Amino acid sequence: MSAREINGADSTLMTPKERILTALRGEKPDVLPAAPCYLSLYLAEAARAHYIEQYRRRMKGRLHYQVDHAEDTRFRARALYESYKVFQSPPDWIEVGLGASRDWAERTDIILRDDILCYQDRETGDCVPMDSIPLPKGDVPLKEMMAVASDSGNQLPRFSSRENIEEQLPTLTEEEWLASGRFDLPHQVAADYGDRYFISTILDTPYSDMFDILGFLGLMKAQNNHLALFHCLLQRRLAQAESFVEAWSATGIHGVFVEEVFTGSDAISPRNYEQFVFAYNKPFFQHMRGLGLLPIHYVCGDAIPRLEQIMEYDISAVAVEESKKKFRLEIEDVVTRVAGRVAVFGNIDSIRFGIQSTPEEMTAEVKRQVAIGARAHGFIVGTGSPFPLETNPRMIDMLVAAAHSLPAQA
């Protein structure tokens, strides 16, 4: 499938990829690039439906089919491409995540039960309808995907020492990551569309990854009650992240949307930010940039007081949420404080303008932010949060079309 097949030929002088790369360099693209965040979340249900339909056709009336990893990777890639066809005005980037591992494929069958396609784990016998869970990624067992995730509060006691941490959080090499098959999907997408679109993925910083390990309460308690052990965890996570990013670099993608949660001034103190976030982000971003990947640092919460330190990271762009709760995040303030040091992503309110406004109001908001972004070292029209699933795709088209109708300011 060629790049033009997503939504037809593009008559602009620059490709979407060139447009974003030009803006990230602080140069003048033909028109403003548009890259709404977390489109993978918005398109997840459509991608899953396309993926399941390919297996339904592949079954050809059979009741049982053993998953083939290479074929499954092609199905996932096609499902991603089909999901993007919902847009009449496609954005300038494509988000891609990990695929499933070879081990997952080897132990998984697709079965037809009462006209419903299901995954079945041959080792455990677990069986679940394909449309009831997200697309399996990595090597996660079906039983875990079927379980309801919960925050257990403070899980730190299970980590008692550096040796214990290293045992429970093993580090894979780049070669081991690639050999697992997890990265075959992004490699396929980069090969199919990387010459035309800016291909990105979403990763967490070492600190934000601690939320998945400790839960929210555990994360908050660890940095105040278990300092030495928390540093050990962060050091280990940084080591894991560096080899993980090396594998991502090998796929041929262009950039990483590096999300970070619970680090704004509304969540932790400046002292804790300095020692638990800043100290680990600096080498993390430096390593990523050294591999040729372009980091876009997206910070949730009240990020304004953090911007001066964020400018010390080796990043290509910064992105923030829209104003919410008890803090204000005005794009004018972000552009002013960044002061031309890196590019800036817009923070259009995806709820207000995605489902509560008219197309004319969406267009007006794009133009308002673009006028402010003219003072930035490159500006990309974006959103502060994911679009709600009920958003009409024509509103997202309106955002992209409005951006592409505006010439970049010198």
Secondary structure as UniProt FT lines:
FT   HELIX           3..5
FT   TURN            6..7
FT   HELIX           16..24
FT   TURN            25..26
FT   TURN            37..38
FT   HELIX           39..42
FT   HELIX           44..59
FT   TURN            60..61
FT   STRAND          64..66
FT   HELIX           69..84
FT   TURN            85..86
FT   STRAND          93..95
FT   HELIX           102..107
FT   STRAND          108..113
FT   TURN            114..115
FT   STRAND          116..121
FT   TURN            122..124
FT   STRAND          127..129
FT   HELIX           130..132
FT   HELIX           142..146
FT   HELIX           156..158
FT   HELIX           162..168
FT   HELIX           174..179
FT   TURN            180..183
FT   HELIX           184..193
FT   TURN            194..196
FT   STRAND          198..204
FT   HELIX           206..225
FT   HELIX           227..251
FT   STRAND          255..260
FT   TURN            265..267
FT   HELIX           270..272
FT   HELIX           273..278
FT   HELIX           279..290
FT   TURN            291..292
FT   STRAND          294..299
FT   HELIX           304..306
FT   HELIX           307..310
FT   TURN            311..312
FT   STRAND          317..320
FT   TURN            325..326
FT   HELIX           331..338
FT   TURN            339..340
FT   STRAND          343..345
FT   HELIX           350..355
FT   HELIX           359..373
FT   TURN            374..375
FT   STRAND          379..381
FT   TURN            389..390
FT   HELIX           393..404
//
